[in-house]
């Protein structure tokens, strides 16, 4: 299911070339927080730093395509517990 090269763990699927290890998980969490901070800069009074789309009471479902490590999904689900979030994961081996 995994292969090891250059000190990193990779998915056994050769078409997916990004590492799947703790180092990359940590890197992606930092990228997630960076994007949230950048979004906060231009949002004004809007406290929604997870999406540029306006979230009003009509939302009931959200689809996250290319979920990755799930940082955004977890943050969104905690911020909006009444909205059902569905995910499409390309590489299930990323889920640790």
N, C-alpha and C positions, 0 to 999 in steps of 0.2 A: 504494500500500500504506500510505502514511503521509500525514497532513496536518499542517500546522503552524499553530498558533494561539497567541497570547499568549506567544510565545517558547518554546513547548514542542512536542514531537513527539507526535502522537496516532495511534492506529490509524485506518485509513481506515474501519473499521466504526463507524458513528455510535452504535450501541448500547453501545459500550465507551468510557466517558468519562474514564478515568484516563490521565494522560500516560504515554508509553512512551519515556522518554529517560533520560539518565545521572542527572539530578537525582532522578527518581523511583526509579530503581534504587538509588541511594545511600540515599534515604529508607527504602525497603523493607528494605534490609539493616540499617539502624539499628533499625527496628521489630522485625525478627527477633531481633536481639541483646537488645533490651529485653525481649521475651517470654521469651527464654531466661533472662535474669537474674531476672525475676519468678518464673519456675518454680523456679529454684534456691532461692529464699527459703523456700518451704514444703515442700521435698522431703525434708528430714532426711538420712538416710543414702543415699537413692536418688540416684545420680549422673545419672539420666536426666532431662535438662532439655528434651528435645525432644518428649515426649508425656506425658500423664498416665496413659496406659494402661500397665499393668505389662508389661514385655517379658521373656518367659521363653524357654526353648529351643524352644518349640513354634511360634514365628513363622517363617514362610518367605517370606511376601509381605506387602507394604504397598501400599495404593493411596492416592495423594495426589490429591484432587480439587480443582481450582482452584489449580494449582501456582504460578502467578504467576511470579516471577523465578527460582524454584528454590532459594532459600537454604535452606529447610527440607529439601528433598530431598537436597541436597548434604551438609548437616550430618548428616542421618540416615544416609545411605549411608556416610559416612566413619566414623561411630560404630558402625554395625552392618553390616559388609561381607558377612556371610553371609545377610542378608535382602534379597530382591529387591524393589526399589521400582519400582512402575509409576505413571505420572503421567497425569492428564487435564488438558490445557491448553485453556482456552477461547480464548485469544488467542495463536496461535503467533507473532505479530509481537513478542511480549515477549522472545523468545529472541534475545539479541544475542551 
